[in-house]
């Protein structure tokens, strides 16, 4: 369960503690994404060394491959992937958005055609909760409908009505021992819909609440607005989770808006394209400017890559397609985001988060490359 430890006097930033069957999570927290039971390019030892507290898996993808029979025989997802810390599983609701071309929404769930071989797959509240119970995740998400940010008002309303109805069904399903269940607030940028959805979910008394329908291609100001609209109606004594974002600056901004939990594929995805994250923005490590640069990826960074390799060497590896290059850049980017979270927690604890927030945003300059990658990630998670 969630315990609120401290709030910042000048912002909505919160310091919290979430207890799960596989350990206690200190919030604010970032969850590296392990969609298919692995965080791309990183192994469990590296994740632990960089301070990972919890990772995210995906109901839709794990149900298709390797399938529940194998995971059940292995003793659950934790044993299957050799990860003894908490796991949160998305319900598959995001795939209602990202796989729109191969699905049909019905009253009681969604009919998919497998993105692998076209075979039929039905996911609804009952199915999504049963799969997550078999996976044995510490936090299961309700099954929801995530519409595009530019969906017509009628579609947004229908998505909210389905999300509320499906959440109610999820609430009645059996869950794994100690498994927490989070509701998901939809409603786009419509204040009335966000309020309606949040109020309905809060009345069901879930263990935590996620803000969905963000980072789905909308402009950043609209994303921030959607989070603010939902957060205003969420209880202070439950964890708050903004799904599927974002850049280091976005994370700091949303911590200031009262959000506790985050996930995103961005750190490892842009690493595979040669983009390095830093506290001042991002840059391409493949560029000619790094050819004779024998400094680390980011000065002052304590990650393994920055302690042992130079920009010039890693640029060489990336440009000749050596796996070590994308692995080390994935280590750095993931370490950076987790370090930003740790620093934010420390700032809240010390009562100086407002200054941390101000200075971080003042010094951060997002590149067009990372903004484009975020837009791509929104359609492919």
Number of C-alpha atoms within 10 A of each C-alpha: 15 20 16 15 14 14 17 19 13 12 15 15 27 27 24 21 19 17 16 19 17 18 15 16 19 21 27 30 29 27 23 26 26 19 20 19 22 17 19 19 18 16 15 14 10 16 20 13 11 19 14 22 21 25 22 25 26 24 29 26 18 21 21 15 13 12 14 19 11 14 21 15 11 13 13 19 24 20 14 15 15 11 20 13 18 23 28 25 28 25 24 25 27 26 24 24 21 20 17 15 11 15 20 14 17 12 9 15 22 22 17 22 17 17 14 8 7 10 10 12 14 18 23 24 25 19 17 27 27 18 22 31 21 18 27 27 30 25 24 29 27 32 34 33 29 26 27 21 20 13 12 10 13 8 14 23 21 14 23 25 20 21 27 27 18 22 24 18 17 26 20 11 14 12 20 18 11 15 19 20 24 26 33 31 36 33 32 33 23 17 14 14 22 26 20 19 23 28 17 19 25 18 8 13 15 18 19 24 27 26 26 26 28 28 24 26 19 18 12 13 8 16 21 18 16 23 27 19 22 31 24 14 17 22 15 14 14 21 27 27 27 27 20 23 22 25 20 26 22 15 25 23 18 23 28 21 18 25 27 27 23 24 20 24 24 27 28 26 20 24 25 21 16 21 25 24 29 21 18 16 17 22 18 19 26 20 13 11 12 19 15 12 14 13 15 20 28 20 10 9 17 16 22 16 23 20 15 10 16 19 22 21 18 27 26 17 17 22 13 10 12 12 12 13 24 25 20 25 30 28 24 27 26 27 25 23 25 23 21 20 25 17 15 27 22 15 19 24 16 11 16 15 27 19 11 17 19 12 11 18 17 11 12 15 14 18 14 11 14 22 15 13 16 24 16 15 22 23 17 13 17
